[in-house]
Amino acid sequence: MKKSLRVGMTGCLIIPLSLCLSVMAEEADPKTFFLKGDYSHALESYKKLSKKNDLVQYRIGICYLNLGKYEKAEEELKKVFSYPKSALFDDAQFARGEALYLAGNFAEAIRAYQQVIKEYPQSSILHLALFKLGMSYLKKGGEKESLKYFKRVRSSYPLSFVAAKSNKIISRKEGPFSIQIGAFVDLTRARNLARDFQKKGYDSYLLKKIKDKPWIYKARIGNFKSRAKAILFTQKLPEKTDFFITKEE
């Protein structure tokens, strides 16, 4: 039955709430839907725009990605590259990798993430691309290759959240024991110590312990299956190196 509009006691037209919400939804800025995570409405709103730019095209792809339509997401994200002056190429390429990864096409995902690293070495999301490369190789069964990327994340981006995730994976695969060679409140001192050992060929890295107040930056070397193996490795350390064996919790 068709809904009728009623006139209230004041003589004003009473519009059903459902109709009001519908009108509001149609008039709402697609950006509002997108930022709220309402990707269905955002997608419909973006598709209705008569003029599109690289940001709109990118967000259309992201909407499809979040709606689980991975093939369509990749198709739309590719269109971002038709805007030659866009600053979103690295983001679009990474999102393409995400679509392929979530679709289970890990071989193509690897190519997409590698493209981010090759074409956009100054990208602010390089650490994410490296981490997802590690995850893609791990899913594909290439554990040795995956650990290479996880270690690169851990050593090059020690303060990122993916560095912490990478460290847990490395610890699970190579062993929970490591050699701690320093712990500092001063980030610069911790970073310099880790880099000094990296230059000497050691698998040294930083860990940030946010549970400690103030934050403590810990310089460590390697992963070992047992405490005994870690102790044996300390014989290779330079003389007068202060250290102790620690275990990842």
HELIX and SHEET records of a PDB file:
HELIX    1   1 LEU A   17  GLU A   27  1                                  11    
HELIX    2   2 PRO A   30  LYS A   36  1                                   7    
HELIX    3   3 TYR A   39  LYS A   48  1                                  10    
HELIX    4   4 ASP A   54  ASN A   66  1                                  13    
HELIX    5   5 TYR A   70  LYS A   78  1                                   9    
HELIX    6   6 LYS A   79  SER A   82  5                                   4    
HELIX    7   7 PHE A   89  LEU A  102  1                                  14    
HELIX    8   8 PHE A  106  GLU A  119  1                                  14    
HELIX    9   9 LEU A  126  LYS A  140  1                                  15    
HELIX   10  10 GLU A  143  SER A  156  1                                  14    
HELIX   11  11 PHE A  161  GLU A  174  1                                  14    
HELIX   12  12 LEU A  187  LYS A  199  1                                  13    
HELIX   13  13 ARG A  227  PHE A  233  1                                   7    
HELIX   14  14 THR A  234  LYS A  236  5                                   3    
SHEET    1   A 2 ARG A   6  VAL A   7  0                                        
SHEET    2   A 2 LEU A  13  ILE A  14 -1                                        
SHEET    1   B 4 SER A 204  LYS A 209  0                                        
SHEET    2   B 4 ILE A 216  PHE A 224 -1                                        
SHEET    3   B 4 PHE A 177  PHE A 184 -1                                        
SHEET    4   B 4 PHE A 244  LYS A 247 -1                                        
END                                                                             
